[in-house]
């Protein structure tokens, strides 16, 4: 009861973050079958902002019965699909409503959708599995369904094209029904034992879900859904997570406001294993030592723990502050990885940090000719290789900048990025926050010239990190 009260109190406190802009409210019912791989949804989106240039994203596997305006008026709406949703990751279709002139658009204040979807169910990994699994997959395995919100778009996600802003975080009041489940979980609530439950949140959340037949643990305010750890490991895991969180809180002076929920599950493929975050949920997908057990394997724990640190870093970069524009993906992932590197150096071990920096620099050598420095990026497509750009190149550059300005100013810069309001988190934003932090024009110009705009930025960073 005490932990439940603390979680709910934290949720109420975080309402202040959203006081200036009311997020849409999602209501209705979702009926799921993990045996049949089905969704049957009757949902209504309320308090929709008056956008003219927008899309409504919905997973392409969902078959619509209708869109219906509920306010103003109660009537069915003819819809169109667009192929111009360039910021989508491909899982969703983009819908919009033309007005009576067919030259503009119409968007009601309240919109009802009825739709159904059927997805493959992976029952084993011998003959009945997929070639790949990924974050945006609506994944049914032998005993559960897993879906994030933003990428899978299993519920309607409004997207403001003018501001490059997706409204995947919504207030919600929904009923989830799953007759062949024993436990239900919706991001932002606590897990519920049962076959149906009503989930509510006045704090906007991305509606990641994990429903199926599993147990869960709660130790020290850290929840693990479907744990594959013994009691002692659960206690050690909780202590480790709290240590990581306290480190970030001390450096950035921004507290974690909700209990972290770790979800352990298996992929629909045979070989994929990874982590992703829909805060406060962190999903760990993998078989055997590709899951949370890796934290307790002496041979690989120092390899795996920085991944956990990275996902916790997304509480700040990706949740507390949402990034957009051409450098948004780089900043969200690159700064989260930089945080993980700092935690690795100061908590896990400096030798582990040094090895990771060297590995990143080594892996960038063949990529160097293709690198477009931050100041010259006009579109995220110019990253060339997204993984190398956001997880290797960006944190190496940030680590070199830290060497130039010192840890104290680096943490101040990160905090300023997180707390500065802006419409676009673009190159101008990156530069202005650094400039305001440094209050040193020659040093700012040096960093800009050496790391942000130089074609030799990889070599410049490597020289600063390895030889100074």
N, C-alpha and C positions, 0 to 999 in steps of 0.2 A: 504493500500500500504506500509506503514511504517513497519508494522509487517511482511509482506511478505519479504521485503528487509532484515530485521534482520535475519529471518529464513534462507534465501538463503546465506547470508553472513556467518552465523555460519557454514553452511554446507561446504562452501569453506575453512574456517579456519581449519575444522577437516580433510581436505585432508592430512595435515601434519602427522597425525597419521598413514597413510597408504603409506607414500612415499617410504618406504623401500621394500614393497612387493605389487606388482600390483595384485589386485583381479580380478577374471573373470568378464566379461561383459555379461549380458543377454539381448537379443533383441528378438523382435517378437510380436505376437498378442495372446491375451487370450480373448475368447468369453465366457461369463457366462450367465446363465439363473437362476434367483432365483426362478422362478415359477417351472421349471423342475428339478432343482438341478444338472445342467450340467456345465462342463468345456470342451471347445474345444480349444486346445492350439497348436500353431506352434511357437516354441521357439528355439533360437540358443544360445549356450554358447560359447563365444569367450575368447581368452587369457587364455586358460587352461594350468596350469603348467604341466611340463613333469613328471608326476607321473608314477611309475611302479606298486605300490601296493596301489590300490584305489578301491573305489566303487562309483557308481553314484546312489544316492538315489532318488526314485520317489514313490509317494503315491501308495499303492497297489491297490487303486480303479481306477487308471488311466490305460487305455488300449492303448498300443502303436501301432501306425501304423508303425513307423520305427525310428531307429537311423541312422543318415547319417553324415559321415565325410564331412566337408566343407573345411578343411585345415589340412593337405596337401591333395589335391585331392577332388573330389566330387563323393562319392560312398556310397552305403548302407553298413551297418555294421551288421554282425551277432552278437548277444549278448548272454551272459550267465547270470544266476542268482546265487547268493551265499546265503547260509544259515548261513554264518559265520560273519554277521554284528552284533557283540555282543554289540556294543555301541548304536545301534539304539533303539528307544523306541517302535518299533513294527508296526508303521503305514506305513512304506515304504518297498519297495523291493530294493534289492541291485544288481545293474547291473555292469558288466564289459565286456571287449572285449578281447578275446584271440588273440594272434598274430598268424602268419602263422605256427609256430611250435607247437602250442597248449600247450607249456610249459611256455610261458611268457604272458605278456599282451601288449595291444596296446591302446593308448589314443591319439586321434587327438587334434590338437591345437584349432580347432573349430568344434563344434558338434551340429547338428540340431536334434530336436525331434518333432514329431507330435503325439499327443495322445488326447484321449477323456476320460471323466469320468462322471459317473452319481451317485448321492448320495441322500439319503433320505431327503425329505423336511418335516419338522414338521410344520403342519398347525394349530394345537391347542394342548392344554395340558390336554384335557379331555380323548380322545381316540386315539390320534395320536402323540405319543411322544416316545423318547428313554429312556431306563433304566438309562443310564449314559451319561454325556457330559464331555469333558476333553480338555486340551490345544491343543493336536494334532489332534483333530477332525475337519474335514471340515464340518462346521455346517451351514446348511440351515434352517432358521426358516421361519416364515410367511412373513417376509419382508426384509431379508438380508442374506448375506453369510459372515461368519467369518472364517479366517484361519491364523494360524501363518505360519512361513516359515520353521524353523529348524525341528520341530517335524512332522508337517503334510506333508512336502516335496511335496507341490502341484506343485512346479517347480523343475527342476533337481538340486540336492545338491551334489556337489563333496565332497568326504571324503578321506583324506590322512590317510591310515591305519598306516603307519610308525610313523607319528607324532601325531596320534590321534587328527586330526584337520579336522573339517567340514567347508566347504566354503559356509555356508548358507548366509553370507553377500556377496553380489555381486553389482557391478555397473550395472545399468540397463537403458534401453531405450525401453519401451514396450507400446503397445496400449492395453487398456482394453475396451471391448465392453460389454454392458449389456442393452439390449433393454427394460427390465422390471425393471430397476433401475432409480432412480433420482439423486443419489449421489454416487461417486466413490472415493475410498481412497486406496492408496498404501503407505506403510510405508516409511517415508523419504520425502514425498511430502505433500502438503496441499490438503485437500479434494476438489473435483471438482463437481459442479452441472452439470449434463448431463448424457447422455446415452453412451458416448464414450469419451475417453481422452487419451492423450499420456503422460506417466510419465517417467521422466528422473532423474537420480542421478549419479554424478561422485563420490560421497562418497558411499562406499559400505554399503549396508543396508540389513537386513533380510526382505524378501518380505512378511510381514504380510499384509493381505488385509481385507477391510470391505466395501462391496458394497451393496446397497439396496435403500430403500425408507425412507430417514430420513433427518433431518435438523442438523445443527451444530452451535456452538457458538465459539467465540474467545474473551476472556477477559484477558487482562494483559499478553498476549502471551501464555496462556493456552487454548488449543482447547478441546472442548467436542463434540464428535460425538454422535448423537442420545440422547441428554440430556433429563433426566426426572426431571430436576430441574427448579425452577422459576428463574427470573432474579436476585433477591437478593441472592439466594443460589449460582448461578453461580459466582457472584462477590465474595462472601465469600469463595467459593471453590478455585477460582484463587488466592486469597490472601493467603489462607492456603498453597497451593502448593508452592507458591513463598517463603513463610517462611521456609518450609521444605528444599527446594533446597538451599536457602542461608545458612542454618545451615550446610549442608553437604559441601558446597563450602568453607565455612570459616574453617572447621576442616581439610579437605583434601587438600585444595588449588588447587583443580581441578574444573574448571567451567563446568556447563552443557552447551553444545554447540548447542543444538537444542531446539526448542519449544516442550514441552511435549504435546502429544495428548492422551486424555482419550477417550476410546470407551465404551459406555454403551449399553449393549445388553442383551438379555435373552438367557438362555440355551435351548438346544433341549430336555432336561429332565425336570421333574417337581420339583426336589429338589436341584440340584447342584447349588452352588454359590461360586465363587472364583475370584481371580485376577491373571493375568499373564502379563509379559512384553515382548515385542519385540521392544526394544528401538528405536525411541522415543515414541512408542505407548504403552499405558498401557490399557489393556482390563479389564473391570469390567463386569462380567457375573453374573446375578442373577435376581430374582423376587422381586419386592417391596423393603423391607428393607435389602435385600441382595445385593443391588446395591449402587450407589453413595449416595442415600438418607440417608443411614446409617450414613453418616458424620454429619447429622443435627438432628438425633434422640438422645435427651439427655440421653436416657436409654442405648444406645449401641455405641455412637460416640467414646468413649474412648477405646472401644474394636476394632472398625473398623479403626480408624485413624492410628494405628501402621501398619496395613496391607498396607495402602497407602505409609507409610514411607519405608516399606520393598521393595515395588516395585520400588520406586524412588532410593533406594539403589542399585538396579540392574543396574543403569546407570554406576556405578563404577565396581561392582563385577558381571560380566556377559556381559558387553558391552565394557566399557573402557578397561577392562582386561578380556580375555576369559580364562576359566580354563579347564584343561583336566586331564588325568591320574586318578588313583584310588581315589584320594582325591579331584578331581576337582569339583564334584557336592557338596560335603560338604563345600568346600571353597566358592563357588559361593553363595549358599543359606545360609550357616552359617554366613558368614561375612555380607551379606545383612541384615540378621535378627539381628546381633549384632549392625549394624548401626541403625536399627529401634529402638532397645532398648535404645541406647544412645540418639536418638532424643526424644524418649518417656520420658526419665528421665529429659532432659534439656529443652524441649519445651512443651510437653503435660502435664507432671506432674510427680513428683517423686513418689507419691503414686501409680500412674498407673504402673510405672516401677517396683516398689517393688512387687506389686501384680503379675505382669507378670513373674518376676523372680521366685517367690514362686510357681506359677502354673507350670512353666516348671520343676522345681526341683521335685515337687510332681508327675508330670506325668512321670518322669524318674525312679521312684522307682521300678516299676515292670519290667522295661526294663534293669535295672542295670546288672542282670546276663548275659544279651545277648550283652552288650556293648563291642565292640572291640576298644581299644584306637587308636588314629590316627597312632601312630608309628607301629602298628601291622597290619594295613589294607593292604591287598594285592590286593583286588578287591572291587569295589563298591557293589558287592553282599554281602559282609561281613557287610554292614550297618545293616543287619537283618530287621529293620523296617526303611525305608528311611525317613519317616516323622519325627519320633522321633529322628533319628540320625542327620539330617541336620537342622531341625527347632528348636529342643529342646536341644539335647546334645551339638552340636557344639557351639551355642551362649552362653550356660551356661559355657562351658570351656573358651571361649574367655572373658567372663565377669569376671571370676575368675582370669585370667591372667592380666586383667586390674587392678584388686585389687593389684596384686603383683608388677606391674611395674609402675602404675600411668597412668592417662589419657593421659598426654603429650606424653609419649613414646608409648602408645598404638596407638595413631593417627599416629605417625611417622612410626610405624610398618606397619599399613594399607597402608600408602602412599608408602612405600618401596615395598610392595607386588604388588601394582598397577603399579609401574613404573619400576620394575626390569624385564628385558627381559629374557625369558627362553623358552626352548622347551617344558618342562613338568612341570606342577604345581603339583609336587608330595610332598612326605613327606620331602625329602631333601631340596626342595625349601622352604617349610614352615619353616623348622628349620634354614636354612641359612639366610633368611630375618630377622628372629627374632634375631639371633645371631649378625648380623651386626648392627641391631638397638640398641641392649642393650649395646654392647661393655663391657659386664660384664659376664665373663665365669661362675662364681659360680651361679649367678642368672639364667643364661640360663640353666645350668644343673639341677637346682632345678625345673624349669618349665617343662623341658623335662621329668624329672623323675616323677613329681607329676601329670602332666596333659596329657602329650603326650603319655606316655608309661605305666602308672600305671593301673592295673586292678581295682583299687579303685578310678579312676579319677572322677566319679560322686560324691562320698562322699567327696573327697578332695575339689572339686569345691563348693559343698554345704556348707561345713564347712567354706570356705573362704568368701563366699558371705553372709551367714546368721549369722555368729558368729564373724565377724571381722569388 
